[in-house]
Amino acid sequence: MKFNVPDMTCGHCVATVTKAIKAVDAGAEVKTDLASKTVTVESAAPAAALSKAMDQVGYPNTSL
């Protein structure tokens, strides 16, 4: 799954988004690209649950 996270602008943002995803699925593989503001996740969790977790920590996003 790939998400666009336009408000992700720094290392702290990356850490917060990653932590939110890991709270849903501790085994998720998370790859972030700060330059393109995208997050790629390999997880068994539903995309909606991952998206909601990012929203709840202040990072609205859209699926790509």
C-alpha positions in Angstrom: 0.0 0.0 0.0 1.2 3.5 -0.7 0.0 6.7 0.8 0.5 10.4 0.1 1.1 12.3 3.3 1.5 16.0 2.3 2.1 17.3 5.8 5.1 15.0 6.4 8.0 17.4 6.2 10.8 16.2 8.6 12.3 13.3 10.4 10.0 13.8 13.4 7.0 13.5 11.0 8.5 10.3 9.6 8.9 8.9 13.1 5.4 9.8 14.1 3.8 8.3 11.0 5.9 5.1 11.4 5.0 4.8 15.0 1.3 5.2 14.2 1.5 2.4 11.6 3.4 0.1 13.9 0.7 0.6 16.5 -1.8 -1.0 14.1 0.6 -3.7 12.9 3.9 -4.1 14.8 5.2 -6.3 12.0 4.6 -3.8 9.2 7.4 -2.8 6.9 7.3 0.9 6.5 9.3 2.9 3.9 9.1 6.6 3.8 10.2 9.0 1.1 10.3 12.5 2.6 11.1 14.2 -0.8 7.9 12.8 -2.4 5.9 12.8 0.9 5.0 9.1 0.4 4.8 6.2 2.7 4.9 2.6 1.4 3.6 -0.1 3.8 3.8 -3.8 3.6 1.2 -5.0 6.1 -1.7 -7.5 6.6 -3.7 -4.7 8.2 -6.4 -3.0 6.1 -5.3 0.2 4.3 -8.2 2.0 6.0 -6.9 1.1 9.4 -3.4 2.4 8.6 -4.8 5.6 7.0 -7.0 6.2 10.1 -3.9 5.7 12.4 -2.0 8.4 10.5 -5.0 10.7 10.5 -5.3 10.3 14.3 -1.8 11.5 14.9 -2.3 14.6 12.7 -1.2 13.4 9.3 -4.1 13.3 6.8 -3.3 11.1 3.8 -4.6 9.6 0.6 -4.1 6.2 -0.9 -2.1 6.1 -4.1 
